[in-house]
Structure formats: C-alpha cells, structure tokens
Amino acid sequence: MITMAETERIYNVPLRQEFRKAPTYKKAKKASKALKEFIAKHMKSDDVKIGRILNMKIWERGIKNPPHHVKVTAIKDDNDVVRVELFGYKYEQPTKEEIESLLKEEEKKQKPSKKKTKEDKKLEDDLLADVDQITGKRDKSSPKKEVPKVEVKAEVKEEVKVETSKEEAKTEKPVEAPKEPEVKEEPVKTEN
C-alpha cells in the first residue's frame, strides 16, 4: 500500500475582503469562515481544522475588529484533513483532560459557590421566620422568632400660609360666596 506524504504550505490569507461584507457585530465570525473557505479551496479538502492560536489571533481584538491578513501554515494529512495554525506555531490538538479541565473552569465561573456561611444561614432563617409570621404560616422546621409589634401613630398637620404683598392686600377685597336662598317645605295637603 502506498501512503501519501503530508503536504505543508504557507499562505498569507486575506480576510478583509470577506469580513467587509458582514455587519460589524459579526466580522470575526465571517473572517474565520473566510479563512476556512480559502484553505478548503487551495488545499482541495472540505475538512479544515483551525488551530487554537490562530483562532485566538482572529478574535484577539474582539468580534468587530479582526486582522486584515493572517499568515498561516496548512498541513494536509493522509485522510484529507487540513490543520491550519498561525505561522511559526505547531498545530496541537487538545487532549481530553485539557478539554475537561477547561469545561470545569467555565462551569465554576458561571455558577456561584453554594457554600453558605453561618451569617448567611442566620439571615435566611430570620427572613423565613418573618415571612411565616406575616403570612400566618409556620413550618415546624423553621426556628421560632417573635417579631415585636409596632404601633404607628402619625399626625399630620399642615398649615398653609398665603403671603401677599401690602399693595395686593389693600386693593383686593375678600370675595364672599353668594348665599343660597332658604327653601321652606310646606306640608302636602291631601284631599279625602
């Protein structure tokens, strides 16, 4: 059986022409897609894998500002799989252990710690007791706590002062409301 040797090539891939077609919030995605298309066309293979360092280089300045060109090394193996990495670096496939450790780190970042301190537990118990007393429900498991009843007495007195200048006080006379005429009710006469 004759085996094919690995093919290694170096390319300077232009990305700007392709990512200019995309909106600003998708430019890095379009750049990585354009890189894959370029390598697939030139290396005559549909299976293209981008290396970790090259991917970091594309996303280094964020999604809105990828690099205009990248110099890469493309290696095609016997199974027509092309592995692309930034020029000067060797393509390294991460091991299962590395992938698992990265996934665990991401989960830790996303989930808050479940450890509660004594103060947190005490505050939670106090809040539960308060809620139970307010709603009238009490769990047997929650600690008993009496909440002192507070009587609220509030008196509001408002005084409205109208300030007028001396001239206005002299010229203005108080206006009295017209009096309504008094109506006398007369008994109704019935004829028998």
Long-range contacts (C-beta under 8 A, 24 or more apart in sequence): 3-78, 4-78, 6-75, 6-76, 6-77, 6-78, 7-43, 7-75, 7-76, 8-73, 8-74, 8-75, 8-76, 9-42, 9-43, 9-73, 9-74, 10-71, 10-72, 10-73, 10-74, 10-87, 11-38, 11-39, 11-42, 11-71, 11-72, 11-74, 12-69, 12-70, 12-71, 12-72, 13-38, 13-39, 13-69, 13-70, 13-71, 13-72, 14-38, 14-68, 14-69, 15-58, 15-66, 15-67, 15-68, 15-69, 15-70, 16-68, 16-69, 19-66, 24-64, 25-63, 25-64, 26-63, 27-63, 27-64, 27-65, 27-66, 28-58, 28-59, 28-62, 28-63, 28-64, 28-65, 28-66, 29-63, 31-58, 31-66, 31-67, 32-58, 35-70, 35-72, 35-84, 39-72, 39-74, 39-82, 39-84, 40-82, 42-74, 43-74, 43-76, 43-82, 45-76, 45-80, 45-81, 45-82, 46-80, 47-79, 47-80, 47-81, 47-82, 48-82, 48-84, 49-81, 49-82, 49-83, 49-84, 49-91, 50-84, 51-83, 51-84, 51-85, 51-86, 51-89, 51-91, 51-92, 52-92, 52-94, 53-85, 53-86, 53-89, 54-84, 54-85, 54-86, 54-89, 57-86
